[in-house]
């Protein structure tokens, strides 16, 4: 893909145009060669863990091979439960050595390859081994696989990122299950989060002076569930109680619970908690009909009922005319037929005793 800039010439030569092509995305001509479904255990060869993949809804990954000249590259496609789960896999497997791919959203690149989230799919792209490939050609492969950005509907369903101020690169994780939470928060009672009740947790490490606390932002389906869960945390974890280095601080706002772990002091925890502000608003999904529209709907309903009445009456009259004409025709052409005898009626007697 390239950006085409058209520059018009001087007024005396308006018909002459000069076109300058500025490449934005490398135009490497990659081609898909082979698609092969694999078992879930195959993710180990790509640095994955079947237990983690299963918790995010992955069942059967698919390996694809791409071709560019004499070089080939492999990519693993893992279909997760939804776009949020694919995003969770992206955050779980990112490391501090990975950097965002320039010009490609939700894609991270490291020495061995790249990770990308596209809709329900989490993609691992490996750099070809045994043959050199330029950064531009590898970036072109990522664009060929998933474009420069996810679809608008998929992007809108993703959670907002954690506040960037003080966030340690590669520490952001999006958790949807208990096993993943145990890996990311080994010293926290993860069963209190409540994943079985629809909880989703966003975890990130921060650098505040010499302290390196962790922030856990938990989203619940309803404020009532959030209130009950936060109450359990207060009683079992001693939230907002000074317990030295193991102190945990937090607050609830609506259906959100924000926790700060390993803060070391109330001031550090307060700085992090103040980064989160929750606001709510009410909006109509549909425009309320005005008075004229309601009157028009009533008129249309009355006219529809009248039309139905005329239609039924028309069928009745038409049926009577058809019966009359059929008997007249039978009298003329089939006078011996019972249907032609208009003078007397036929009575059927069963003589049942």
C-alpha positions in Angstrom: 0.0 0.0 0.0 1.3 3.5 -0.8 0.2 7.0 -0.3 -0.2 8.8 -3.6 0.4 12.6 -3.6 -0.6 14.5 -6.7 1.0 17.9 -7.2 -0.4 20.3 -9.8 2.0 22.2 -12.0 2.1 25.9 -12.8 -1.1 27.7 -13.9 0.1 27.7 -17.6 0.5 23.9 -17.5 -2.5 22.8 -15.4 -3.0 19.7 -17.6 0.5 18.3 -16.7 0.6 16.5 -13.4 3.5 15.1 -11.4 2.9 12.1 -9.2 5.1 11.3 -6.3 4.7 7.9 -4.5 5.7 7.9 -0.8 5.8 4.3 0.5 4.2 3.9 3.9 4.1 0.1 4.1 6.7 -2.0 2.4 5.2 -3.7 -0.7 6.9 -7.1 -0.3 4.9 -9.6 -2.3 4.2 -12.3 0.4 2.0 -15.3 -0.6 0.2 -17.9 1.6 1.5 -21.4 0.8 0.2 -23.9 3.3 -2.4 -23.9 6.1 -2.3 -26.8 8.6 -4.4 -27.3 11.8 -2.4 -28.4 14.8 -3.2 -29.7 18.3 -3.2 -27.4 21.2 0.1 -29.0 22.5 1.8 -27.5 19.4 1.8 -24.1 21.0 4.8 -25.2 23.2 7.0 -25.1 20.1 6.0 -21.4 19.8 6.7 -20.5 23.4 3.1 -20.9 24.5 1.4 -22.9 27.3 -1.6 -25.0 26.5 -3.1 -24.4 29.9 -3.0 -20.6 29.4 -4.3 -20.9 25.8 -7.2 -23.1 26.9 -8.2 -20.6 29.6 -8.5 -17.9 26.9 -10.7 -20.2 24.8 -8.1 -21.5 22.3 -9.0 -25.0 21.0 -7.2 -25.7 17.7 -4.4 -23.4 16.5 -3.6 -23.2 12.8 -0.1 -22.9 11.3 0.4 -21.0 8.1 3.5 -20.8 5.9 4.2 -17.7 3.7 6.5 -17.3 0.8 8.6 -14.4 -0.4 11.0 -15.2 -3.2 13.3 -18.0 -1.8 12.4 -17.2 1.8 9.6 -18.6 3.9 8.0 -17.5 7.2 5.7 -19.3 9.6 2.8 -17.9 11.6 0.5 -19.5 14.2 -3.1 -18.4 14.4 -4.9 -19.1 17.7 -8.7 -18.4 17.7 -9.7 -17.3 21.2 -13.1 -16.9 22.7 -13.5 -13.3 21.7 -11.4 -10.2 20.8 -10.9 -9.5 24.5 -9.4 -13.0 25.0 -7.1 -12.5 22.0 -6.0 -9.2 23.5 -5.4 -11.0 26.8 -3.1 -13.5 25.1 -1.2 -10.6 23.5 -0.6 -9.0 26.9 0.2 -12.2 28.7 3.0 -13.2 26.3 4.5 -9.7 25.8 7.9 -9.1 27.4 9.9 -6.0 28.2 12.1 -6.7 25.2 9.3 -6.3 22.8 8.5 -3.0 21.1 5.3 -1.8 19.2 5.5 -2.4 15.5 5.6 0.9 13.8 2.4 1.6 11.9 0.7 -1.6 13.0 -1.7 -1.5 15.9 -1.9 -4.2 18.6 1.4 -5.7 17.3 4.6 -6.2 19.3 8.0 -7.2 17.8 10.9 -8.9 19.5 14.2 -10.6 18.4 12.5 -13.9 17.5 9.3 -12.7 16.0 6.1 -10.7 16.6 2.8 -11.0 18.4 -0.5 -9.6 17.1 -4.1 -9.5 18.0 -6.7 -9.3 15.3 -10.3 -9.8 16.3 -10.7 -13.3 17.8 -7.3 -14.3 16.6 -4.0 -14.1 18.4 -1.1 -14.4 15.9 2.5 -15.4 16.4 4.8 -14.7 13.5 8.3 -16.1 13.6 11.3 -14.6 11.9 12.6 -16.9 9.2 15.6 -18.9 10.4 18.6 -19.7 8.1 17.9 -16.7 5.8 18.1 -13.0 6.4 14.9 -10.9 6.2 14.8 -7.2 6.5 12.7 -5.4 9.0 10.6 -3.9 6.2 9.9 -7.3 4.7 8.9 -8.7 8.0 6.7 -5.8 8.7 5.1 -6.3 5.3 4.4 -9.9 6.4 2.5 -8.6 9.5 0.5 -6.2 7.4 -0.3 -9.0 4.9 -1.5 -11.2 7.7 -3.6 -8.7 9.7 -3.5 -5.3 8.1 -2.4 -2.1 9.9 -5.2 -2.1 12.5 -8.0 -4.3 13.8 -11.6 -3.8 12.7 -13.5 -0.9 14.3 -16.0 -3.2 16.0 -13.2 -5.4 17.4 -11.2 -2.4 18.6 -14.3 -0.9 20.4 -14.8 -4.1 22.4 -11.3 -4.0 23.9 -10.6 -2.6 27.4 -8.9 0.8 27.6 -5.2 0.6 28.4 -3.8 1.3 31.8 -2.5 4.8 32.6 0.8 5.2 30.9 2.4 7.4 33.5 5.0 5.2 35.3 3.9 2.0 33.6 6.7 -0.5 33.2 7.0 -1.7 29.6 5.8 -5.2 29.1 4.2 -5.5 32.5 0.6 -4.9 31.4 -1.5 -8.1 31.5 -5.2 -8.7 30.9 -6.5 -11.6 32.9 -9.7 -13.7 32.3 -9.1 -16.8 34.4 -7.7 -18.1 37.6 -4.7 -19.9 36.2 -3.4 -16.8 34.4 -4.0 -14.8 37.5 -1.9 -17.2 39.6 1.0 -16.8 37.1 0.8 -13.0 37.1 -0.1 -12.5 40.8 1.6 -15.4 42.7 1.4 -13.7 46.1 -2.2 -12.6 45.8 -5.3 -14.6 46.8 -6.6 -14.7 43.2 -9.8 -16.6 44.1 -11.1 -13.4 45.6 -11.2 -11.7 42.2 -14.2 -13.7 41.2 -13.7 -14.8 37.6 -16.6 -17.2 37.9 -18.8 -14.1 38.3 -17.6 -12.5 35.1 -14.7 -10.5 36.5 -11.9 -9.3 34.2 -8.7 -7.9 35.6 -6.1 -5.6 34.2 -2.7 -5.8 35.9 0.3 -3.5 35.4 3.6 -2.8 37.2 4.6 0.8 37.9 7.8 2.6 38.8 7.2 5.3 41.5 10.5 6.5 42.8 12.2 3.4 44.3 8.9 1.5 44.7 7.6 -0.9 42.1 4.0 -1.5 43.0 1.4 -3.4 41.0 -2.0 -2.1 40.0 -5.0 -4.5 39.7 -8.0 -2.9 38.0 -11.0 -5.4 38.1 -14.2 -5.0 36.1 -17.4 -6.7 37.3 -20.7 -7.1 35.5 -22.7 -5.1 38.1 -21.9 -2.8 41.0 -23.5 -5.3 43.4 -21.0 -8.0 42.5 -18.1 -5.4 42.9 -19.4 -4.4 46.3 -19.5 -7.9 47.6 -16.1 -8.8 46.2 -14.5 -5.7 47.6 -16.0 -6.4 51.0 -14.5 -9.9 51.0 -11.1 -8.4 50.1 -11.4 -5.8 52.9 -12.1 -8.5 55.5 -9.6 -11.2 54.3 -6.8 -9.0 52.9 -7.0 -6.1 55.2 -7.4 -3.5 52.4 -6.3 0.0 53.4 -4.7 -1.2 56.6 -1.1 -0.5 57.4 0.6 -3.9 57.4 4.1 -2.9 56.4 5.5 -4.0 53.0 2.6 -6.4 52.5 0.0 -3.7 52.7 -2.7 -3.6 50.0 -4.7 -0.5 49.2 -7.8 -0.1 47.1 -11.2 1.4 46.5 -14.4 0.6 44.7 -16.1 2.8 42.2 -19.3 1.5 40.7 -18.6 -1.9 39.1 -14.8 -1.3 39.3 -12.4 -2.3 42.0 -8.9 -0.8 42.0 -6.1 -2.4 44.1 -2.5 -1.4 44.6 -0.1 -4.1 45.8 3.5 -3.8 47.2 3.1 0.0 47.3 5.1 0.3 50.6 3.3 3.5 51.6 0.0 5.2 51.5 1.3 8.1 49.5 2.5 5.8 46.6 -0.8 3.9 46.6 -2.8 7.2 46.6 -0.9 8.5 43.5 -1.7 5.3 41.6 -5.3 5.2 42.7 -5.8 8.8 41.7 -4.9 7.8 38.1 -8.2 6.0 37.8 -11.4 8.1 37.4 -14.7 6.5 36.7 -17.6 8.4 35.3 -21.0 7.3 34.1 -23.5 8.7 31.7 -27.0 7.7 30.5 -27.8 7.7 26.8 -30.8 6.6 24.7 -30.1 3.7 22.3 -33.1 4.7 20.3 -34.7 8.1 19.6 -38.1 8.5 21.2 -40.9 8.9 18.7 -42.5 12.4 18.7 -46.3 13.1 18.8 -46.7 13.3 15.0 -45.0 9.9 14.5 -47.3 8.3 17.0 -50.4 9.8 15.3 -49.1 8.5 12.0 -48.7 5.0 13.4 -52.3 5.0 14.7 -53.6 6.1 11.3 -51.6 3.4 9.6 -53.0 0.8 12.0 -56.6 1.9 11.3 -56.0 1.8 7.5 -54.5 -1.6 7.7 -57.5 -3.0 9.6 -59.9 -1.4 7.0 -57.9 -2.9 4.2 -58.0 -6.4 5.9 -61.8 -6.1 6.3 -62.3 -5.2 2.6 -60.0 -8.0 1.7 -62.1 -10.6 3.6 -65.3 -9.2 2.2 -63.9 -9.3 -1.3 -63.0 -13.0 -0.8 -66.6 -13.7 0.4 -68.2 -11.9 -2.5 -65.8 -13.5 -5.0 -66.5 -16.9 -3.6 -70.2 -16.5 -4.0 -69.9 -15.3 -7.6 -67.7 -18.3 -8.5 -70.3 -20.7 -7.0 -73.1 -19.0 -8.9 -71.3 -19.1 -12.2 -70.1 -22.7 -11.8 -73.7 -23.8 -11.2 -75.0 -21.9 -14.3 -72.2 -23.5 -16.4 -73.1 -26.9 -15.0 -76.8 -26.4 -15.9 -75.8 -25.6 -19.5 -73.2 -28.1 -20.3 -73.8 -30.9 -17.7 -77.6 -30.9 -17.0 -77.6 -34.4 -15.6 -75.0 -33.4 -12.9 -76.4 -32.9 -9.4 -74.5 -29.6 -9.2 -76.7 -28.4 -12.1 -80.0 -29.0 -10.4 -80.8 -25.6 -8.9 -84.5 -26.4 -8.3 -84.1 -29.0 -5.6 -81.5 -29.6 -2.9 -79.9 -33.0 -2.2 -80.3 -34.3 1.4 -78.0 -37.1 2.6 -79.6 -39.4 5.2 -77.4 -41.8 7.2 -80.3 -43.7 8.9 -78.2 -44.3 12.0 -80.0 -46.1 14.8 
